[in-house]
């Protein structure tokens, strides 16, 4: 995302989220926050599906501007790229 908080706090990788779960998952607050992250990731995956269904054009219409911003923001989510790579390789992450 292009806003300052995302620059200050880059996306957590799936590996890092697993490490947090293993290290702090016994804490009910951390466990709840991890579930919230999971729910938001599902929402972002749905946004990715919509973005891909929209085709290549962006343009200067309201929809085109929003689509362009969505594409730029999705491109910064490293965990989403990791997930897509796993899906493309049938669950087998390359070394």
CNS distance restraints for C-alpha pairs under 8 A (distance, minus, plus):
assign (resid   1 and name CA) (resid   6 and name CA) 5.68 0.50 0.50
assign (resid   1 and name CA) (resid   7 and name CA) 7.70 0.50 0.50
assign (resid   1 and name CA) (resid  72 and name CA) 7.10 0.50 0.50
assign (resid   1 and name CA) (resid  73 and name CA) 4.29 0.50 0.50
assign (resid   1 and name CA) (resid  74 and name CA) 7.38 0.50 0.50
assign (resid   1 and name CA) (resid  76 and name CA) 6.27 0.50 0.50
assign (resid   1 and name CA) (resid  77 and name CA) 7.94 0.50 0.50
assign (resid   2 and name CA) (resid   6 and name CA) 6.64 0.50 0.50
assign (resid   2 and name CA) (resid   7 and name CA) 7.18 0.50 0.50
assign (resid   2 and name CA) (resid  73 and name CA) 6.77 0.50 0.50
assign (resid   3 and name CA) (resid   7 and name CA) 6.94 0.50 0.50
assign (resid   4 and name CA) (resid   8 and name CA) 6.25 0.50 0.50
assign (resid   5 and name CA) (resid   9 and name CA) 5.85 0.50 0.50
assign (resid   6 and name CA) (resid  10 and name CA) 5.37 0.50 0.50
assign (resid   6 and name CA) (resid  11 and name CA) 7.31 0.50 0.50
assign (resid  11 and name CA) (resid  76 and name CA) 7.68 0.50 0.50
assign (resid  11 and name CA) (resid  77 and name CA) 5.91 0.50 0.50
assign (resid  11 and name CA) (resid  78 and name CA) 6.33 0.50 0.50
assign (resid  11 and name CA) (resid  79 and name CA) 7.20 0.50 0.50
assign (resid  12 and name CA) (resid  16 and name CA) 6.02 0.50 0.50
assign (resid  12 and name CA) (resid  17 and name CA) 6.48 0.50 0.50
assign (resid  12 and name CA) (resid  78 and name CA) 7.43 0.50 0.50
assign (resid  12 and name CA) (resid  79 and name CA) 6.82 0.50 0.50
assign (resid  13 and name CA) (resid  17 and name CA) 6.33 0.50 0.50
assign (resid  13 and name CA) (resid  78 and name CA) 6.19 0.50 0.50
assign (resid  13 and name CA) (resid  79 and name CA) 4.91 0.50 0.50
assign (resid  13 and name CA) (resid  82 and name CA) 7.98 0.50 0.50
assign (resid  14 and name CA) (resid  18 and name CA) 6.24 0.50 0.50
assign (resid  14 and name CA) (resid  79 and name CA) 5.57 0.50 0.50
assign (resid  14 and name CA) (resid  82 and name CA) 7.64 0.50 0.50
assign (resid  15 and name CA) (resid  19 and name CA) 6.31 0.50 0.50
assign (resid  16 and name CA) (resid  20 and name CA) 6.23 0.50 0.50
assign (resid  17 and name CA) (resid  21 and name CA) 6.20 0.50 0.50
assign (resid  17 and name CA) (resid  34 and name CA) 7.78 0.50 0.50
assign (resid  18 and name CA) (resid  22 and name CA) 6.14 0.50 0.50
assign (resid  19 and name CA) (resid  23 and name CA) 6.01 0.50 0.50
assign (resid  20 and name CA) (resid  24 and name CA) 5.63 0.50 0.50
assign (resid  20 and name CA) (resid  25 and name CA) 6.87 0.50 0.50
assign (resid  21 and name CA) (resid  25 and name CA) 4.31 0.50 0.50
assign (resid  21 and name CA) (resid  30 and name CA) 7.73 0.50 0.50
assign (resid  21 and name CA) (resid  31 and name CA) 7.15 0.50 0.50
assign (resid  21 and name CA) (resid  34 and name CA) 7.42 0.50 0.50
assign (resid  24 and name CA) (resid  30 and name CA) 6.53 0.50 0.50
assign (resid  24 and name CA) (resid  31 and name CA) 7.82 0.50 0.50
assign (resid  25 and name CA) (resid  30 and name CA) 6.04 0.50 0.50
assign (resid  25 and name CA) (resid  31 and name CA) 5.26 0.50 0.50
assign (resid  26 and name CA) (resid  30 and name CA) 7.71 0.50 0.50
assign (resid  26 and name CA) (resid  31 and name CA) 7.06 0.50 0.50
assign (resid  27 and name CA) (resid  31 and name CA) 6.16 0.50 0.50
assign (resid  28 and name CA) (resid  32 and name CA) 6.07 0.50 0.50
assign (resid  29 and name CA) (resid  33 and name CA) 6.20 0.50 0.50
assign (resid  30 and name CA) (resid  34 and name CA) 6.11 0.50 0.50
assign (resid  31 and name CA) (resid  35 and name CA) 6.34 0.50 0.50
assign (resid  32 and name CA) (resid  36 and name CA) 6.26 0.50 0.50
assign (resid  33 and name CA) (resid  37 and name CA) 6.21 0.50 0.50
assign (resid  34 and name CA) (resid  38 and name CA) 6.25 0.50 0.50
assign (resid  35 and name CA) (resid  39 and name CA) 6.27 0.50 0.50
assign (resid  36 and name CA) (resid  40 and name CA) 6.24 0.50 0.50
assign (resid  37 and name CA) (resid  41 and name CA) 6.10 0.50 0.50
assign (resid  38 and name CA) (resid  42 and name CA) 6.39 0.50 0.50
assign (resid  39 and name CA) (resid  43 and name CA) 6.49 0.50 0.50
assign (resid  40 and name CA) (resid  44 and name CA) 6.21 0.50 0.50
assign (resid  41 and name CA) (resid  45 and name CA) 6.15 0.50 0.50
assign (resid  41 and name CA) (resid  80 and name CA) 7.99 0.50 0.50
assign (resid  42 and name CA) (resid  46 and name CA) 6.38 0.50 0.50
assign (resid  43 and name CA) (resid  47 and name CA) 6.35 0.50 0.50
assign (resid  44 and name CA) (resid  48 and name CA) 6.21 0.50 0.50
assign (resid  44 and name CA) (resid  74 and name CA) 7.97 0.50 0.50
assign (resid  45 and name CA) (resid  49 and name CA) 6.36 0.50 0.50
assign (resid  45 and name CA) (resid  80 and name CA) 7.45 0.50 0.50
assign (resid  46 and name CA) (resid  50 and name CA) 6.35 0.50 0.50
assign (resid  47 and name CA) (resid  51 and name CA) 6.05 0.50 0.50
assign (resid  48 and name CA) (resid  52 and name CA) 6.10 0.50 0.50
assign (resid  48 and name CA) (resid  74 and name CA) 7.25 0.50 0.50
assign (resid  49 and name CA) (resid  53 and name CA) 6.20 0.50 0.50
assign (resid  50 and name CA) (resid  54 and name CA) 6.35 0.50 0.50
assign (resid  51 and name CA) (resid  55 and name CA) 7.48 0.50 0.50
assign (resid  51 and name CA) (resid  67 and name CA) 6.84 0.50 0.50
assign (resid  51 and name CA) (resid  70 and name CA) 7.50 0.50 0.50
assign (resid  51 and name CA) (resid  71 and name CA) 7.08 0.50 0.50
assign (resid  57 and name CA) (resid  64 and name CA) 7.19 0.50 0.50
assign (resid  58 and name CA) (resid  63 and name CA) 7.56 0.50 0.50
assign (resid  58 and name CA) (resid  64 and name CA) 3.98 0.50 0.50
assign (resid  58 and name CA) (resid  65 and name CA) 6.41 0.50 0.50
assign (resid  58 and name CA) (resid  67 and name CA) 6.23 0.50 0.50
assign (resid  58 and name CA) (resid  68 and name CA) 5.82 0.50 0.50
assign (resid  59 and name CA) (resid  64 and name CA) 4.89 0.50 0.50
assign (resid  59 and name CA) (resid  65 and name CA) 6.76 0.50 0.50
assign (resid  60 and name CA) (resid  64 and name CA) 5.64 0.50 0.50
assign (resid  60 and name CA) (resid  65 and name CA) 5.88 0.50 0.50
assign (resid  61 and name CA) (resid  65 and name CA) 6.15 0.50 0.50
assign (resid  62 and name CA) (resid  66 and name CA) 6.20 0.50 0.50
assign (resid  63 and name CA) (resid  67 and name CA) 5.97 0.50 0.50
assign (resid  64 and name CA) (resid  68 and name CA) 6.06 0.50 0.50
assign (resid  65 and name CA) (resid  69 and name CA) 6.28 0.50 0.50
assign (resid  66 and name CA) (resid  70 and name CA) 6.10 0.50 0.50
assign (resid  67 and name CA) (resid  71 and name CA) 6.13 0.50 0.50
assign (resid  68 and name CA) (resid  72 and name CA) 6.30 0.50 0.50
assign (resid  69 and name CA) (resid  73 and name CA) 6.18 0.50 0.50
assign (resid  70 and name CA) (resid  74 and name CA) 6.03 0.50 0.50
assign (resid  71 and name CA) (resid  75 and name CA) 6.10 0.50 0.50
assign (resid  72 and name CA) (resid  76 and name CA) 6.91 0.50 0.50
assign (resid  73 and name CA) (resid  77 and name CA) 7.15 0.50 0.50
assign (resid  74 and name CA) (resid  80 and name CA) 7.65 0.50 0.50
assign (resid  75 and name CA) (resid  81 and name CA) 7.75 0.50 0.50
assign (resid  77 and name CA) (resid  81 and name CA) 6.67 0.50 0.50
assign (resid  78 and name CA) (resid  82 and name CA) 6.22 0.50 0.50
assign (resid  79 and name CA) (resid  83 and name CA) 6.12 0.50 0.50
assign (resid  80 and name CA) (resid  84 and name CA) 6.13 0.50 0.50
assign (resid  81 and name CA) (resid  85 and name CA) 6.14 0.50 0.50
assign (resid  82 and name CA) (resid  86 and name CA) 6.28 0.50 0.50
assign (resid  83 and name CA) (resid  87 and name CA) 6.26 0.50 0.50
assign (resid  84 and name CA) (resid  88 and name CA) 6.09 0.50 0.50
assign (resid  85 and name CA) (resid  89 and name CA) 6.22 0.50 0.50
assign (resid  85 and name CA) (resid  93 and name CA) 7.04 0.50 0.50
assign (resid  86 and name CA) (resid  90 and name CA) 6.19 0.50 0.50
assign (resid  86 and name CA) (resid  91 and name CA) 4.76 0.50 0.50
assign (resid  86 and name CA) (resid  92 and name CA) 5.98 0.50 0.50
assign (resid  86 and name CA) (resid  93 and name CA) 5.33 0.50 0.50
assign (resid  87 and name CA) (resid  91 and name CA) 5.64 0.50 0.50
assign (resid  89 and name CA) (resid  93 and name CA) 6.57 0.50 0.50
assign (resid  89 and name CA) (resid  94 and name CA) 7.90 0.50 0.50
